[in-house]
């Protein structure tokens, strides 16, 4: 999801009011119709025009079946839209002369280390923020997905064991772990945790009074939305909405990559600060004009995937990543935006700079097609373009994609070869270690093999034989994406490696099972 800014100045009160000078007249009814059609339990929208909040309200309910309405102050976990807040926190340190964007990370965070020593020496603070490190898509996300008890410092330490997928600065691949590093760097330079620093130096100075950055504050806030996902079919994203455990998905050690919870009223204040290039409504600057320019300056080119004919108008001509923001064009206008997703929630924050308008859309489910469709509908409104029924088109696109994924899932699940396993089940047991993730334990229970992911609380269950020496996880927690687990044997028939890959063809990239390579841990003598 993303974010817009809108700038407009009237030279004279004699000029006619532009068509986009207010939200669409039917917006509130339209949103409610779309929300119900999509089956989204609750949502919130904030809109800022010329520095003024013109809309900050909710629709639906915080929890399915609760009849507890979403209010202007209901907080929603906002996922990766929080990266821009981490960048803003860094910007305050740049303004204070404590760091520079192109400072070497190792000079500000002693002990920082990447897999490659040269990359370790050359990595700058800017490099942490723009997804050009050489890491693969979502590399290391299992350090916090679906949950973790690893301290942030330990997760950052394990970064040195993640092998790069490409050379340094050669291309774009979205990651979260380097924003974890940015959070540790803020602590190293300021002496405050990321959680405290971002509250004291970004949220509260911007007037964001109810937004939270840590678990204690989050769970102490009664007016908070609850997470939902479609889980009933066996393939995540298909079936009926279910309420999720709200302890999951907050990814506390990865909070600098997306650990904020923000209300629509507070999000409007954030939009206003961004549109004003860091200027605060009461005077002064949250961060300087110079740092505002740095935030929005494109750094890394992103690949552009072709879109079907009925969505072609939404396909950008250029697509880049700046410091915590996507920067692209939409039908002749520059758009600054970012999407965010944690389990059970999705968000978009969007700016149209030349119109001096910004808006955000938050939902307490994983039905992102509603957000994308509404995003383009609001863009068209503020750019005085005809309606194009984007929400309906994206809903149809999502339905087709999910149907294809479900067909692939069922086809692959239906035809395993009736061969294997090669060994007696006891010979697959043991403790196996991956350098960056840590350990798994494979044991034999009353009904067969079990697996336990030791760095992830409550991530365990059965291993059912699939084919050959491959098994499939049957996690006790049904919200966790299942994985194929393949045991590689040496010439003597002993397990020498364990590899994995997601079962679902549309699994979230944060389930980066394919990056794991486990080896047996020798038993202590």
N, C-alpha and C positions, 0 to 999 in steps of 0.2 A: 504494500500500500504506500501512499505517497503524500506529498504536501504541496499546497499552492500558495502563492502570494499574489496580491492584486493592487496595482497602483494607479491612481487617477486623481488629477487635480483640476478643478473647474477654474477657468480663467475669469469667469463672470457668472453671477447668479442669473444672467439672462439666458445662459445656455440651457438647452433642453436636458432633462435628466436622462442619462443613458439607460437602456433597457436592463443592464445588469446591475443597477445601483441598489438592488435589494435582492434577497433570496427569492426564488420562484414562489409565486403566490400560492401555489398548490403543494408546496414542498412537504408540509407536515402530513397532509393526507396521503401524498404520494409515497413518502417514506413508510408510513404505516401499512399501506397496501403491499409494498415490496417486501417489507419485513415479514408479514404474515405469509406471503407466497413462498418466500425462501425458507420459512420455518425457523427463523432466528429468534431466540427468546427475548433478547433485549439489545438495544443499541442507543448510541448517542451521537449527536452531531454538534460541532461548534463552527461558526462562521464569523470571520472578522473582515470588515470593509473599512478601509481608510483609518485603521487604528481603533475602530469601535466594534464591540461585540454586537452583532445583529441577531445571532441565534446561539443558544447554548441550552440544549434540552435533551431529554431522553424519550424513548419509546419502549413499550413492552415491559418485561419484568426482569429482575436481577437473577432469579432462579426459576427454572421451568416449574409451573404449577404453584408458585408461591403467592401470586397476586401482589407482590412487593414491587412497585413501579421503579423504573430507572429515573433518577432525578438529575438536575443539573450538577449536583455534587457527587454523584456516584462515581467511584474510581474504577477504572478498567486497567488491568495489566496491558501495557502497550508495546511489548516486544521491542523489535529493533529500531522503532522510531526513537528509542532512548539513546541510540548512538549519537544523535545530534546533541543531546544534553551532555554526554561525556566530552564531546568536542567543545561545547560551550565552556565546560569546566576547565578544559585545557587552555582555552582562549583567555580566561581570566588569569591564568598563570603566565601566559605569554605577555599579556598587558602589564603584569607585575614585574616583568623582567626575569622571572625565575626559570623559564624555558624558552626555546625557540622551536618552531615547527620542524626545522631541519637539523635540530640537535640529534646526535647519535643516542639511541636508546640506552646503550651500555653506559653512557656518561651520566644518565639520570636515574637508571635503575640497575645498580650493581647486581651481578649474578645473572642478568638476562642472557639467554642463550638460545639460538636457533640450531637446527640440525647441521647446517653448513657454517663453519667458522667465518668465512668471508661475509656471508649474509649477516651473521651476528655483528660483525664490525661495522657494516655499512647501513644497517637498518636505522632509519630515522623515525622520529615521532610521526611525521607525515605518513611514512610507509605503513605504520600500524593501522592507519585509518582508512586506507583507500583500496584494499583488497588486491594488491599486486605483489604479494610476498613470495609467491611460488607455491604456497600451500594449495592443496586441492579444495574443491567445493565442500564447505562444511567440515573440513578436516579438524579432528579433535573434539567435535561436538558431543561425543559420548562421554566426555569429561563432565558434562552437566545435564545431558539428556538421558532419560526423562527426569532425573533428579540426581542429586549428588550430596555426599557429605565431605567431599574434598575441600579443604581450605583453598581460597583463590591463589595464594602463594604457591601451594603445592601443584595446582593445575597449571600455573604459569611455568613452574619448574619442569613439568613433564613435556612442555612444548619442544624442548631440545631433542626429543626422540621421534617427533613426527617428520617423516621424510617428505621432502617437497615433491610436487607433481610436475612443476615446470621450473624454469630458471627465474631468478629474482627479477622483478619488475618487467617481466616479458608479457604479462597478460593479466586478465581479470578472473578472479575466482573468489566468490563471497565466503568470508569466514567470520567467526565470532571470537575465536581464542585471542586474536591480537587486540581486540577491545578489552579483554580481560587484562592483558599486559598494560594497556593504557590506564586502566583502573589502578593497577599496582604502581604504575609510575606516578600517578597523582598522589597516592599515599606516600611514596618515597620522597617526593619533592615538597609536599605540603605538611606532612606529619599527621594528616587526618585520613581516615578511611575514605574510599570513594563515596560510600553511603552518606557520611557526614558532610564531606566537602560539597557534593552536588546539592544537598539541601541548603547548606549555609551560604553558598556562593552562586547558586543558579536558581533553584526553585523559590525559596523565600524572597530573595531580592526581586524576582520577577512577579511577585504577588501570588504565587501558586501555593495556597495555604493548606490544601487538603491532600495534595499529591504525596506519595510515599516512595522511599528508596530502599526500605528494609522490611524484613518479615514482621518484626514487632509492631511497627507503625501500621503496616498493611492489615494485619489481623486485628488490630485495635480499632480499625475504622469500620463501623457498622454498615455504613452506606457504601458497600462494595458489590460489584457484580460477581456472579459465580460462573465457572467454566462449563462449557457443553461441547460435545462432539457426537458425531454419528458413528456408532460402534456396533450396531446390532447385526450387521451382515457378515462379520468376520474380516471385512476390509474397511480400514478406517476411512471415513468420508462417505460411507454408503449406509443407508438405513435410518433408523429413528434417532432423534436427539437423546442423549443421556447426560446427566449431570456428572462431571468428573470430580475427583478428589482435588480440592483447591490447594492442597499442599504441594502438588506436582506442577511442574511447568514454570515455577517462579525463578528457577535457575540462579540461586543466590550467588554462587561463586562466579557466575557469568553476568552478574547484574550490570556492569558497565557496558555490556553489549545489548542490554535490553531488559533491565530489571525494575523499571519505574511503573507505578500505577497512577493514572492521571484522570481527573474528572473533565467533563466537557467545559465547565466554567474555567478551570485552570488551563486547559488546552487553549482556550481563546486567548488567555494572557500570554502564553508562549508564542502563539501565532502573531500577536501584536508586537512582541519584542523582535521576532525574526523580521517582520515586515519593516520595522523601524531601524533595522541594522544595529540592534543592540541597545537602542535608546529606551529608557524606562519612562512610563507615563508620568511619574512625579518628578522627572528630571534625573540627570545623570545617565550613565551607560552601564549596562550589565557587562558588555564587552565593547571594544572600540569598533569604529567603522572599518579600520584596517583588518581586524580579525573577522568581521562580518564578511568582508570581501574574500578573505582566505577560505572561509567555510563553503562558499558557493562556487569557488573556482574549480572547474573540472580538472581532474588529474588522470583518471584511468578510463580508457575506452571500454565500454561493455558491448558484448555481442548482441545483435538484434535478431531475435527469432522471427521468422515469417509468421504472419497471422492470416487466418482464413479470410476470404473475400469480404464477408459481412462485417469483419472487424478491422479491415485494412486501414481505415481512417485513424485508428488508434495506434498504428505502428509508427514509431518515431523515425526521423531521418538521422538523428544523432542521439546517442545514449551514453552517458558518462557517469562517473562517480567522483564526487568531491569529498569534503571532509564531513562524513556522516550524512550526506545527502546524495540522492540521485538527481542528476541534471540532464534534462532532455527537452526536445521540442514536442509540441502538440499543435498541429495545424497552424503553424506560423508563430506560436508563442513559446517562450522559454518557461519550462515548468521545473520548480524545485520541489522535490517530494521524497518521501520514504514510506515503506510499508513495515509493518511489524506483526509478528505472530508468536505467541506462546501457546501451549496446549490449552485449548478451550477459548481462545480470544484472538481477534485480529483487529488491526488498526491501520488507518492511512492518515498521513499528515501531508497537506498539499499547499503549495504557495504558487501564485501567479505574480511575479514581481512587477510586471509592467501594468498590472491592474490594481496593485496594492490590496489584494484579497488573499485570504488564506482560509482553509477549512480542514476539519478533521472528521473522521468517521470511525467509530469504535463499535465493535460487536462482541457479545459474549458467546460466540460459537466459532466454528472453523469454516463458515460458508463465505469464503472470500470473494466469490463472484458478485455478491451483493455490494461489497465495498467498491470493487473495481467498476462495476456498472454505474453506481451512483457517482463515483469520482468523475467519470467522463460526462455524465449528465450535468453535473454542476460546472464542470469546465466549459461545456458548450453554452450553458446559461451565461456565465460571466464573460464569455468571449462573443456573445450575441450570435450564436450559431443555432441552426434549427435542431429540434429534438431528434434524436436518432434511436431511441429505445435501447440504449446501451445496457441497462440492467436486464432486460429480457433477453438480449442477444448473448450476454455473458452467462446468464443462467442456462441457456440452451447449449452453449459451448462447454460449460462445466458438466452438464448432464451427459453429453456425448463422450467427453474425455473419461468420466467415471465409468460409463458403460463399457468402453474399450478396456479400461484397466481391470474391471471386474471380470470381463471375458477372458483376458489374459491370465488373471489370477486363478480362475476356475479351470482353465485349460491346463496350466502348469501343475495345479494341485491334483488333477484327476488322473494323470498318467505317469506315475513314477515307475521306473523299471523294478521288476520284482526280483532284485538281485541284492545279496548282502544281508546283514553286515558281514565283513570278512572275519571279524574277531568275536570271541566271547565278550559280552558286555563289560565285564570287569576290566578287560584290557584297554578300554577307552577311558577309564577313570583316572583322576589325578588333578593336580593343580597345574595350570598353564598360564604363562605370563606373556603379555604384550608390553613392549617397552614404554609406550605412552599411556595406555589405558590402565594397565595393572593386571590383576589376576582374575581368572575364572576358575571355578572348581566343578569338575564333573564327577558325580558320585553315582552309586547304584542304590536305588531305593527298592521298596517292595514291588513297585509296578514297573521298574525299569530304570533307565538313566535319568538323572536330574542335572541341571546346570544352575550355577549361582554366579552372578556378576558381582565381584567383591567390591568394586569401587562405586557401585550403584545400589542404594538401599532398595529393598523389595523388588529386585529384578532377578527373579529365578522361577524355575518351574521344571516341567518334564522335558526330556528329549525323546521324541518319537522317531523311530527309524523311518527314513524316507526312501533312499535307494543307495546301493553301493555302500560307501562309508560316510554317507551324508544323513544327518538327522535334522529335524525341524523343532524349533523351540515351541513349547506350549506354556507360555508364561502364566503364572498365577494371576498377575495383573493383566487383564485382557486389553488394556489401553496401550500396551507396549507393542510396537511393531515386531512381528515374529521374524526369525532369521533362520536360514539354512546354515547348519554347522557341519563342516566337512573335515574329517580326520585324515591327514596325510600319513602314510605308513612308510617306514624305511625298509630296506631289503630283508630285515629280520622280522618284519611284521609288527614293529613297535611304532606307536604314535610319535612322529617327530614334529608335527605342526598341526595347528587347527586354524582354519579360515572360515569366514562367514560372508553372507550377503543377505540383503533383505528379501523376504518372500514376496512382498507386495511390489508390483511394478510401479506404483505411484506413491511409495513410502516417502515421507519427508526426508530431505537430504541430510538432516541432522542425525538420522540413524545411519552413521557412516561405518556400518559393520565391515564393508569391503576394505577399509583401511587397516583392519586388525590382522595381525599375524602372531598367533600364540605359539609358544614353545614350551615343552614340559619343564617344570621346575623340579630339579633333582631333590629327592627326599633327604632330609637331614640325617647324618649318620650318628 
